[in-house]
Amino acid sequence: MKYIYFDASAGLSGDMILGALLDLGVPSSLFREKMAELKLPVEIQLKETKRATLRGLKVDVLVKTKKTTTRRRSDIEDIIKKSRFSSSVKKNASAIFKKLFEAEARVHGHRVNEAHLHEAGADDAIVDIVGCCFLAETLEISEFYCSPLNLGQGWVKSSHGRLPVPAPAVAELLKGIPVYSAWIKAELVTPTGAAIVSTLVKKFIPLPELSYEKIGCGAGTRNFPELPTFSIFLCSTRLSTG
């Protein structure tokens, strides 16, 4: 059995999680091949990069159409159900999107079936979420753990205008999860990242006693001199979580 610990001291987003999981040793060709089964108009690029002088793997999902994509939950469920992924991957991806839609509906005062997603519902986020679930299955991860989340601070631009950090949907997703703000005046935890960890992670704790086998480092889009890449520690024995 294998366990993963997310170090979210530099924040957390969908592309950071993808990069770190791939950096643990999943072939990029396999990842691209499986993501193509979603039949989305995207191109996936992977590259080595640096954040605060430390290396990491960056995943860019380039949408080939200029059309602004908004999706309701039924639209995304249809894409997931029609894919050829395992039932476990589909179940986890659907659960993550369910949380996203519930959070968006709550903060905007809609019913869940009336809510739609802009950034989080776009094609790149579908790749982020389904890709994360596929990579976790490929790596045979049994349980997920995570550090408290560094949210950043300040304001962020969105399709709904300028929003405080954490954005309302992120705050909703992270109810009951330990968070803090340090070093950076910017959004460090995105809705996609918050939805992934709030769904998959068993426990949020400081770095526990562990013996790790591998470290995967994923880079986000922004480069802050004060913060390095995001890391995942892969363990083959249970973490000492108290």
C-alpha positions as CSV (number, residue, x, y, z in Angstrom):
1,M,0.0,0.0,0.0
2,K,1.2,3.5,-0.8
3,Y,0.5,6.8,0.8
4,I,1.0,10.4,-0.3
5,Y,1.7,13.5,1.7
6,F,1.1,16.9,0.1
7,D,3.3,19.8,1.2
8,A,1.0,22.8,0.5
9,S,3.2,25.5,2.1
10,A,3.5,27.1,-1.3
11,G,-0.2,26.8,-2.0
12,L,-2.0,24.2,-4.2
13,S,-3.6,24.1,-7.6
14,G,-4.7,21.5,-10.2
15,D,-1.6,21.9,-12.4
16,M,0.7,21.8,-9.4
17,I,-0.9,18.5,-8.3
18,L,-0.6,17.1,-11.8
19,G,3.0,18.0,-12.1
20,A,4.0,16.6,-8.8
21,L,2.1,13.3,-9.4
22,L,3.7,12.9,-12.8
23,D,7.1,13.8,-11.3
24,L,6.8,10.6,-9.2
25,G,7.4,8.6,-12.3
26,V,4.3,8.2,-14.4
27,P,5.3,8.3,-18.1
28,S,4.2,11.5,-19.8
29,S,3.2,9.5,-22.9
30,L,0.8,7.4,-20.9
31,F,-0.7,10.5,-19.3
32,R,-1.2,12.2,-22.7
33,E,-2.7,9.1,-24.2
34,K,-5.2,8.7,-21.4
35,M,-6.2,12.4,-21.4
36,A,-6.9,12.2,-25.1
37,E,-9.7,9.9,-24.3
38,L,-11.6,12.8,-22.8
39,K,-11.9,14.1,-26.4
40,L,-11.4,17.7,-25.3
41,P,-9.9,20.4,-27.6
42,V,-6.7,20.7,-25.6
43,E,-3.0,20.3,-26.0
44,I,-1.0,19.1,-23.0
45,Q,2.6,20.3,-22.6
46,L,5.0,19.2,-19.9
47,K,8.3,20.9,-19.1
48,E,11.0,21.2,-16.5
49,T,11.1,24.6,-14.9
50,K,12.2,26.4,-11.7
51,R,10.3,28.2,-9.0
52,A,12.5,30.1,-6.4
53,T,15.6,28.4,-7.8
54,L,14.1,24.9,-7.3
55,R,13.2,22.5,-10.1
56,G,9.7,21.2,-10.7
57,L,7.5,19.8,-13.4
58,K,5.0,22.2,-15.1
59,V,1.9,20.9,-16.8
60,D,0.2,23.3,-19.2
61,V,-3.2,22.5,-20.7
62,L,-3.7,24.7,-23.7
63,V,-7.3,25.1,-24.9
64,K,-7.4,25.2,-28.7
65,T,-10.6,27.1,-29.0
66,K,-11.1,30.8,-28.1
67,K,-14.7,30.2,-27.1
68,T,-15.4,30.8,-23.4
69,T,-16.5,27.5,-21.9
70,T,-19.1,27.3,-19.1
71,R,-20.4,24.0,-18.0
72,R,-23.1,22.7,-15.7
73,R,-22.7,19.6,-13.6
74,S,-24.6,17.4,-16.1
75,D,-22.2,18.5,-18.9
76,I,-19.2,17.4,-17.0
77,E,-20.8,14.2,-15.7
78,D,-21.5,13.3,-19.3
79,I,-17.9,13.8,-20.3
80,I,-16.7,11.7,-17.4
81,K,-19.2,8.9,-18.0
82,K,-18.4,8.6,-21.7
83,S,-14.7,8.3,-21.0
84,R,-12.9,4.9,-20.8
85,F,-11.4,5.5,-17.4
86,S,-11.9,3.0,-14.6
87,S,-15.0,3.2,-12.3
88,S,-12.7,4.3,-9.5
89,V,-11.3,7.2,-11.5
90,K,-14.8,8.3,-12.6
91,K,-16.2,8.0,-9.1
92,N,-13.4,10.2,-7.6
93,A,-13.5,12.8,-10.4
94,S,-17.3,13.0,-10.1
95,A,-17.1,13.5,-6.3
96,I,-14.6,16.3,-6.8
97,F,-16.8,18.1,-9.3
98,K,-19.8,17.6,-7.0
99,K,-18.0,19.5,-4.3
100,L,-17.1,22.3,-6.7
101,F,-20.7,22.7,-7.9
102,E,-22.1,22.6,-4.4
103,A,-19.6,25.3,-3.3
104,E,-20.3,27.5,-6.3
105,A,-24.1,27.1,-5.8
106,R,-23.9,28.0,-2.1
107,V,-21.8,31.2,-2.5
108,H,-23.9,32.5,-5.4
109,G,-27.3,31.5,-4.0
110,H,-28.2,29.0,-6.8
111,R,-29.5,25.5,-6.8
112,V,-26.8,23.0,-7.6
113,N,-28.5,22.1,-11.0
114,E,-28.6,25.8,-11.9
115,A,-24.9,26.5,-11.0
116,H,-22.3,26.7,-13.7
117,L,-18.5,26.9,-13.6
118,H,-16.2,29.2,-15.5
119,E,-12.5,28.7,-14.6
120,A,-13.1,25.4,-12.7
121,G,-15.5,24.0,-15.3
122,A,-13.3,24.8,-18.3
123,D,-11.5,22.1,-20.3
124,D,-8.2,22.6,-18.5
125,A,-9.8,21.9,-15.1
126,I,-11.4,18.7,-16.4
127,V,-7.9,17.5,-17.3
128,D,-6.6,18.6,-13.9
129,I,-9.3,16.7,-11.9
130,V,-9.6,13.6,-14.1
131,G,-5.9,13.5,-14.6
132,C,-5.2,13.7,-10.8
133,C,-7.6,10.8,-10.2
134,F,-6.0,8.7,-13.0
135,L,-2.4,9.4,-11.8
136,A,-3.3,8.5,-8.2
137,E,-4.8,5.2,-9.4
138,T,-1.7,4.5,-11.6
139,L,0.6,5.1,-8.7
140,E,-1.6,2.8,-6.5
141,I,-2.2,5.4,-3.8
142,S,-4.2,4.1,-0.9
143,E,-4.5,7.3,1.2
144,F,-3.8,11.0,0.9
145,Y,-2.6,13.3,3.6
146,C,-1.8,17.0,3.4
147,S,-0.2,19.9,5.4
148,P,-2.3,22.8,6.5
149,L,-3.0,25.0,3.4
150,N,-1.2,28.4,2.8
151,L,-4.0,30.4,1.2
152,G,-2.1,33.6,0.5
153,Q,-4.0,36.9,0.9
154,G,-5.3,40.0,-1.0
155,W,-7.5,39.9,-4.0
156,V,-8.0,37.8,-7.1
157,K,-9.6,38.5,-10.5
158,S,-12.3,36.1,-11.7
159,S,-15.2,35.9,-14.1
160,H,-17.4,37.2,-11.2
161,G,-15.2,40.2,-10.7
162,R,-12.5,41.0,-8.1
163,L,-12.8,38.6,-5.1
164,P,-11.0,38.4,-1.7
165,V,-8.5,35.7,-1.0
166,P,-9.5,33.1,-0.2
167,A,-12.2,33.3,-2.9
168,P,-15.7,32.5,-1.5
169,A,-15.9,29.1,-3.2
170,V,-12.4,28.2,-1.9
171,A,-13.4,29.2,1.6
172,E,-16.6,27.1,1.3
173,L,-14.6,24.1,0.1
174,L,-12.1,24.3,2.9
175,K,-14.5,24.4,5.8
176,G,-13.1,22.4,8.7
177,I,-9.6,22.2,7.1
178,P,-6.6,24.0,8.8
179,V,-5.5,27.0,6.8
180,Y,-3.2,30.0,7.2
181,S,-1.8,33.0,5.3
182,A,1.9,33.7,4.9
183,W,4.4,35.5,2.8
184,I,2.4,36.2,-0.4
185,K,-0.3,38.7,-1.3
186,A,-1.9,36.6,-4.0
187,E,-4.2,33.6,-4.4
188,L,-2.2,30.4,-3.6
189,V,-5.0,27.8,-3.4
190,T,-7.3,27.6,-6.4
191,P,-10.9,26.2,-6.4
192,T,-9.7,23.2,-8.4
193,G,-6.9,22.5,-5.9
194,A,-9.2,23.0,-2.9
195,A,-11.8,20.7,-4.4
196,I,-9.2,17.9,-5.0
197,V,-7.7,17.9,-1.6
198,S,-11.0,18.4,0.3
199,T,-12.4,15.4,-1.4
200,L,-9.4,13.0,-1.5
201,V,-7.3,13.9,1.6
202,K,-7.9,11.8,4.7
203,K,-6.2,14.1,7.2
204,F,-4.6,17.6,7.2
205,I,-1.6,17.6,9.5
206,P,2.0,19.0,9.8
207,L,4.7,16.9,8.3
208,P,4.4,13.6,10.2
209,E,7.0,11.0,11.0
210,L,7.5,9.1,7.8
211,S,10.0,7.3,5.6
212,Y,9.4,8.5,2.0
213,E,10.5,6.7,-1.2
214,K,10.1,9.5,-3.7
215,I,9.5,13.2,-4.0
216,G,7.5,14.8,-6.8
217,C,7.6,18.5,-7.4
218,G,4.9,20.4,-9.4
219,A,5.2,24.0,-10.5
220,G,2.3,26.4,-10.7
221,T,1.7,29.1,-13.3
222,R,3.0,32.0,-11.2
223,N,6.6,32.3,-10.0
224,F,7.1,33.9,-6.5
225,P,10.8,34.4,-5.5
226,E,9.8,33.7,-1.9
227,L,8.1,30.3,-2.6
228,P,9.5,27.1,-4.2
229,T,7.6,24.4,-6.0
230,F,4.9,22.2,-4.5
231,S,6.0,18.8,-3.3
232,I,4.4,15.4,-2.8
233,F,6.1,12.7,-0.7
234,L,5.3,9.1,-1.7
235,C,5.5,6.5,1.1
236,S,5.1,2.7,1.0
237,T,4.4,2.5,4.7
238,R,1.7,4.1,6.8
239,L,2.4,7.6,8.0
240,S,2.6,8.2,11.8
241,T,-0.4,10.6,12.0
242,G,-1.1,10.5,15.7
